[in-house]
Each structure stands twice: as structure tokens, then as C-alpha cells.
């Protein structure tokens, strides 16, 4: 009995240090933000703004000079900046806590064609990694599985929740397909030739995708005696209720993927990656394909690429007239907090700063299909926004003072800030 009591006491000491910050309470008082430079997420900016929200919804956005009665709690944000919550698409946030601990890794399931695997039910709303996104303004994410040919089905969540049910913004928004690679890099440790070599199995792998799509389409048109979970999970792709997110980078991959998928019944296709998308903008526009382009803090893939291609890629696609958002699905989850600075890098390459903001807000919301409530600061939309001391696309300026998700006041404390305060106290005390 004594050992049992000792164990309970020990757990009581440990659990508080492991717990996530308590989610914010439902908004009960109107809030007014006055004087901030408002970046609306649609390309527009208001230098001295007035923003009000009640019951989790924005009720007014305009100029602070307007003679309108302020409501509820007034936050003087003069000299500061306000933005819609930044959105991180195609991430495994909340699916992986510690890469080296298999029990905490749910990003990849067994099987090559598994659209019926739903990422949402594995999402850990109490993840310390998820919590650490908020101080940089990343408040929403599309949680997507990885691995295999068809990885599974993603969902979109906000980062202030008790569990996955509370977190969900859009459930099962789309299916993720990794298009076969046209080239493979030689593995010198396996005795293969170094450098890129043609993928000898490319045609076979494409045929496997086509066969799966044809079988899934035929299944949807029949009345099967037994449910096939994989085929059943594809029906939203055919009727347009779900998007098909295809991960592809080189020119042939992209063209083959879009032509093949469109001809086999996929209604709405989104390109993720798109490293060579700038070479075929007219093809993408004619097929109405938005691009969630790879992150800018990267090196060129091929020797004959421009040295600054990753930096300027978002601008090349925007200038070509494509609907573009930024993602970093290939990077480690903790790197997602750098999402604002990828857009900042694109702005340094000549992209208009407000257009760069759109790559994280309005554009991404539109691509993911949540722009009815999120992505821009507009009347009637969710009060999911934050106040920053300076330019949130720059590291020195990205210093948040207030965060709101659906109108709730959200804590900026994380495991990292707790450690920072702890050790600053140690050294300041000397």
C-alpha cells in the first residue's frame, strides 16, 4: 500500500509538468483591437485599424479613425501588427511526438493504398510540438499522413483544443497521393551508381495507381455486398466533396499526374511540392491546379538549377497567375514554426509583402476549402488572429503579444518558454 501511495504522489508531481497549456475558455466578452497595422490576408492592409469580435466571430474591420463605439475589452495595439492565424498545410503535427519513440509515431501506416486511414483520430491535441507553433503565429494546420502511394486522408485542425474532436475544423478534407518518382538518386552504400537515374519501375507504378482508381470508381458505381474500406474512402475524390492532394515535383511527374488523375475521375486536384511547376504554369492554369509549394529555406535540387530557385519559386508561381500557398511537408515538424519566415524570404525576392502574407493565410485557406471562416480578417469570419510587436514575416519582428483562436484567448506559454524562463532565472541570478 505504501508503494502504491508513493507512486500516486510521484505521478502527481510528474503530470503537471507534462500537461499542455489548458485550452482557452469560450469568448464571453467582446474584444476590440485598436491602432494596429492590420494585414487582412487578402492582399489588403489597414495602417491604423479597428477590429472587433464577439462570440468567436469578427464583427467589424475598418479604420480606427471611424467614429464607432468600441465594444468590450479594448486592446491598444498602436505600433503593432495584427494578422489572421497562419495555416500550415500537409503536416504530420500531432501525429509524431518523438521520432525515435515508435509508440509516439502515427504518421505512417502499413500498406501502399490506404485512403481509409484517417489522420484525425490519431491527432494528439496535447502535443508539445503542436503547442510550440502558436508563439510564431501558426494556429491552424492540415494534418496529413505520409508513406505509401496513397497515404490516407487528412483533416484540418486548430491548435487550441482538449482533443481531436474539439480541434477539428474540417474533417476528412482530402486524400494524399505520392506520385511515382521519374528519377531516383543512386544509393552509393547499396552499390548503386551515384547521381540521379531513371526509375525503371515508373510505368509499372503509374499503372498501379490507374488500376486502383479504376477499381475504386467501379466500386462506387456498383452495389457491393461487402464494404471495401479503401475504395469507399475514394468516393469523395470522384464526387468532388474531397480534394486529391498529389505530391509531385518534376515536370514529367506533374504533367503525368494531373492528366492521369483528371482522366480517371478526380474532380479537384491540388499539387503539393511543385519544384518544377514554374516551367509549366499554363498547363497548371488550364487545369485549375493550385500549388502548395515547397519551403524556401532549401538548396537547389539539381546542379543546373539557379542557385536561388528555392528562394524565388513562390514568386515565380504567383507571377505566373497561379493560386499559391507555402508548405514544408518534407521538413521536420518543429520546422513548421519557421513558416512565416519562408514567406518573408519570398518577399525578399521581390514578392509584395501582403501577397507573401496571403501565402500563409487567405490563399492557403482557399486551397484547403476553409476560406468561408478562416484565412482573412473579415466580418463574419472566425476570430482566429494574433497581434505581433513587429513584422511577423521577420524573425526580429515576430514577437507575439496576443493570440485568439475562434475568439478564445490562447496562452503563449509552451514547454520551450518554460525552460527558457527557468534557465534565464538560473543565469540572471548569478
URVEN-V59939 format. One record per residue. N is the residue number from 1. NEAR is the number of other C-alpha atoms within 12 Angstrom. Layout:
[[N,NEAR] [N,NEAR]]
This chain:
[[1,7] [2,8] [3,9] [4,10] [5,11] [6,12] [7,14] [8,14] [9,14] [10,14] [11,14] [12,14] [13,13] [14,12] [15,13] [16,14] [17,17] [18,17] [19,20] [20,31] [21,30] [22,23] [23,30] [24,24] [25,21] [26,21] [27,26] [28,18] [29,20] [30,28] [31,32] [32,31] [33,43] [34,37] [35,29] [36,34] [37,35] [38,42] [39,45] [40,42] [41,37] [42,30] [43,26] [44,25] [45,29] [46,28] [47,24] [48,26] [49,34] [50,42] [51,51] [52,40] [53,40] [54,31] [55,26] [56,30] [57,33] [58,34] [59,26] [60,30] [61,38] [62,31] [63,22] [64,27] [65,17] [66,16] [67,9] [68,16] [69,18] [70,25] [71,20] [72,18] [73,19] [74,20] [75,26] [76,26] [77,29] [78,23] [79,21] [80,32] [81,39] [82,51] [83,53] [84,49] [85,52] [86,56] [87,53] [88,54] [89,54] [90,53] [91,42] [92,48] [93,53] [94,44] [95,39] [96,34] [97,29] [98,21] [99,20] [100,9] [101,10] [102,14] [103,14] [104,20] [105,25] [106,32] [107,38] [108,31] [109,27] [110,19] [111,17] [112,26] [113,35] [114,35] [115,45] [116,32] [117,37] [118,35] [119,42] [120,40] [121,29] [122,32] [123,42] [124,36] [125,37] [126,31] [127,34] [128,31] [129,33] [130,43] [131,41] [132,35] [133,40] [134,49] [135,39] [136,45] [137,53] [138,48] [139,47] [140,50] [141,51] [142,49] [143,50] [144,51] [145,45] [146,40] [147,28] [148,25] [149,32] [150,41] [151,39] [152,44] [153,44] [154,46] [155,44] [156,42] [157,46] [158,49] [159,53] [160,44] [161,34] [162,24] [163,23] [164,29] [165,22] [166,24] [167,32] [168,30] [169,35] [170,31] [171,31] [172,36] [173,40] [174,48] [175,48] [176,47] [177,43] [178,35] [179,42] [180,34] [181,29] [182,28] [183,23] [184,19] [185,19] [186,16] [187,13] [188,11] [189,9] [190,9] [191,8] [192,13] [193,14] [194,13] [195,15] [196,18] [197,17] [198,17] [199,18] [200,14] [201,16] [202,22] [203,19] [204,15] [205,24] [206,28] [207,20] [208,21] [209,30] [210,28] [211,19] [212,28] [213,34] [214,24] [215,22] [216,32] [217,27] [218,21] [219,24] [220,25] [221,15] [222,16] [223,11] [224,14] [225,7] [226,10] [227,15] [228,21] [229,20] [230,29] [231,33] [232,29] [233,37] [234,43] [235,34] [236,28] [237,36] [238,32] [239,20] [240,20] [241,23] [242,31] [243,37] [244,47] [245,46] [246,45] [247,41] [248,37] [249,33] [250,28] [251,25] [252,26] [253,33] [254,40] [255,30] [256,28] [257,41] [258,39] [259,24] [260,26] [261,37] [262,27] [263,19] [264,26] [265,29] [266,36] [267,28] [268,32] [269,40] [270,47] [271,48] [272,44] [273,40] [274,43] [275,40] [276,33] [277,42] [278,32] [279,22] [280,28] [281,29] [282,18] [283,23] [284,32] [285,23] [286,15] [287,26] [288,22] [289,40] [290,41] [291,49] [292,45] [293,50] [294,44] [295,43] [296,36] [297,29] [298,20] [299,19] [300,21] [301,20] [302,18] [303,12] [304,9] [305,17] [306,15] [307,16] [308,24] [309,31] [310,35] [311,33] [312,35] [313,45] [314,49] [315,37] [316,31] [317,38] [318,32] [319,19] [320,22] [321,22] [322,34] [323,35] [324,49] [325,50] [326,56] [327,49] [328,40] [329,34] [330,28] [331,23] [332,22] [333,36] [334,31] [335,27] [336,42] [337,37] [338,36] [339,49] [340,47] [341,37] [342,42] [343,48] [344,38] [345,34] [346,42] [347,30] [348,22] [349,22] [350,21] [351,27] [352,23] [353,32] [354,32] [355,35] [356,43] [357,48] [358,45] [359,53] [360,57] [361,48] [362,40] [363,41] [364,43] [365,39] [366,29] [367,44] [368,50] [369,31] [370,31] [371,27] [372,21] [373,30] [374,47] [375,43] [376,44] [377,43] [378,33] [379,23] [380,25] [381,33] [382,35] [383,43] [384,48] [385,51] [386,48] [387,43] [388,36] [389,29] [390,27] [391,34] [392,42] [393,40] [394,27] [395,24] [396,16] [397,23] [398,31] [399,26] [400,34] [401,29] [402,34] [403,37] [404,45] [405,44] [406,40] [407,36] [408,33] [409,32] [410,37] [411,31] [412,35] [413,27] [414,28] [415,27] [416,22] [417,20] [418,19] [419,14] [420,15] [421,16] [422,14] [423,14] [424,13] [425,12] [426,11] [427,10] [428,10] [429,9] [430,7]]
